[in-house]
């Protein structure tokens, strides 16, 4: 975390105030990235969205897990 704080231009104490562990910071980063993705996804029209795997993968009868 020390090198991240240095690269971000903040003190280690400031970083540790908000994120007590490396895992807490990664969890928050993951939530932020997913939130940004969701915002972008919601602004896209159906024709702009990439195709989903649903319907692209051939299903055998009796296998409803994808």
C-alpha positions as CSV (number, residue, x, y, z in Angstrom):
1,X,0.0,0.0,0.0
2,X,3.0,2.3,0.6
3,X,3.9,2.3,-3.1
4,X,0.3,2.9,-4.1
5,X,0.0,5.9,-1.8
6,X,3.3,7.3,-3.1
7,X,2.2,6.8,-6.8
8,X,-1.2,8.4,-6.0
9,X,0.4,11.4,-4.3
10,X,-1.3,10.8,-0.9
11,X,0.1,9.8,2.4
12,X,0.0,6.2,3.6
13,X,-2.0,7.3,6.6
14,X,-4.6,8.9,4.4
15,X,-4.9,5.7,2.3
16,X,-5.1,3.5,5.4
17,X,-7.8,5.8,6.9
18,X,-10.1,4.8,4.1
19,X,-8.9,1.3,3.5
20,X,-7.5,-0.6,6.5
21,X,-6.4,-3.5,4.4
22,X,-5.3,-4.2,0.8
23,X,-8.4,-6.4,0.4
24,X,-10.7,-3.5,1.5
25,X,-9.2,-1.3,-1.1
26,X,-9.5,-4.0,-3.9
27,X,-13.1,-4.6,-2.9
28,X,-13.9,-0.9,-3.1
29,X,-12.1,-0.6,-6.5
30,X,-14.1,-3.6,-7.8
31,X,-17.4,-2.0,-6.7
32,X,-16.4,1.3,-8.3
33,X,-15.5,-0.4,-11.6
34,X,-18.7,-2.4,-11.7
35,X,-20.8,0.7,-10.9
36,X,-19.1,2.6,-13.8
37,X,-19.8,-0.4,-16.1
38,X,-23.5,-0.5,-15.0
39,X,-23.9,3.3,-15.7
40,X,-22.4,2.9,-19.2
41,X,-24.5,-0.2,-19.9
42,X,-27.7,1.6,-18.9
43,X,-27.0,4.4,-21.3
44,X,-26.6,2.1,-24.3
45,X,-29.5,1.2,-26.5
46,X,-30.2,-2.4,-27.2
47,X,-28.5,-2.2,-30.6
48,X,-25.4,-0.7,-29.1
49,X,-25.0,-3.5,-26.5
50,X,-22.6,-6.3,-27.3
51,X,-24.3,-9.7,-27.8
52,X,-24.8,-11.9,-24.8
53,X,-23.8,-15.5,-24.5
54,X,-27.4,-16.4,-24.2
55,X,-28.4,-17.9,-27.5
56,X,-24.8,-17.9,-28.8
57,X,-23.9,-21.2,-27.0
58,X,-25.6,-24.3,-28.3
59,X,-27.7,-25.9,-25.6
60,X,-28.3,-29.6,-25.4
61,X,-31.7,-30.6,-24.0
62,X,-31.8,-30.8,-20.3
63,X,-28.9,-28.4,-19.7
64,X,-30.3,-25.1,-18.6
65,X,-27.1,-23.8,-16.9
66,X,-25.0,-21.2,-18.7
